[in-house]
Amino acid sequence: MQQLLQQAQKMQQDLAKAQEELAQTEVDGQSGGGLVKATVTGSGELRGLVIDPKAVDPEDTETLADLIVAAVHAANENAQNLQQQKLGPLAQGLGGGGIPGLPF
């Protein structure tokens, strides 16, 4: 029983470490062939947004908005993939049932 508790405690520490690493790791997403680039953390927090001046048309702000949404969406997909890589094996070690609040 003691060994099982030690394993659970180690898994909990590993999970906390992986979550901390995710919060500090930045991933990018882009749209419009690189006209708009978004940077998010591995936990999904938006950290940066770069808009190429070529993407800015005062007569068509709707397209720019669509490009921004697409870039942020792409960055978040990359963040979710990173979460799967970092946390997926830990979740399986917890019985494969996943971890509440995480997308797997």
N, C-alpha and C positions, 0 to 999 in steps of 0.2 A: 504494500500500500504506500509506503514511504517513497519507493522508487517511482511509482505512478504520480505522486504529488510533485516530485522533483522534475519529472518530465513535463508535467503540465506547467509548472512555474517557468521552466526554460523556454517552452513554446510561447508562453505569454511574454517573456522578455524579448524573444526573437521577433514576435509580432510587433511589439512596441518599437523596437529598433527599426524594423522595416517601415512602419508607418512614419517614423521620424525622417527616415531617408527619403520617402516619397514626398513629404512636405517640403523638403529642401531641393529636390531634383526638379529641374525645369525641362519641359518638352514643348516643341513648337508644332504649329499647324499653319497651313497657308491656303489661300484661295486665289483665284484669278491669275494663275500662273505666277504666283509670288507677289502680286500687287498688294496683298494684305497678309500680314503675318501676325499670329497670336502666340503668346507664350503663356503657358499655365504650369503650375506645379503638378507633381505626380498625384497630388490629392485633389486637383481640379481648380485651384485658386488662380484666377486670371492675374498675371504679373505684368504683361506688356502687350502692346499693340502697335505695330508699325504699318503705316499706310503710305504706299508710294504715291507721290503727287500725281502720277498719271491716272490713278484711280479716282481722283477727285474731279467731279464734273458738277458745278453748282446747279445745273439744270436737271441733274439725274442723281439725287441723293439716295433714291431707293436702291439703285444698283450697288452703291457703296455700302449701304446698310446690309444688303444681302451678302456681299463679299465679307464683311466683318463677321456676320453670324456664321457663315460657312467656315471661316478661318478659326473661330473660337470652337466651333463644333469639331473640326478636324483635330485641334489641339487637345480637346477633351477626350476624343477617341484614343489619341496617343497616350494620354494619361491613364485611361482605363486599361489599355494594353500593358502599360508599365505596372499598374496595380496587380494585374493578373500574374505577371512574371514574378513580382516580389512577394505578393501575399498568397497567391494560389497554392503553392506547395505547403505553406503554413496552414491554410484553411483545410487542406486535405488531411494534414496531420492531426487536425482537431476532430476527425471523424467524417470529413467530407461534407458536412452539413452546411458549410459556409459560415460566414461571420455576419451577424445582424448588422445592417447598415452598409454592407459592402455588396457590390454588384455581382457576386458569384457565390 
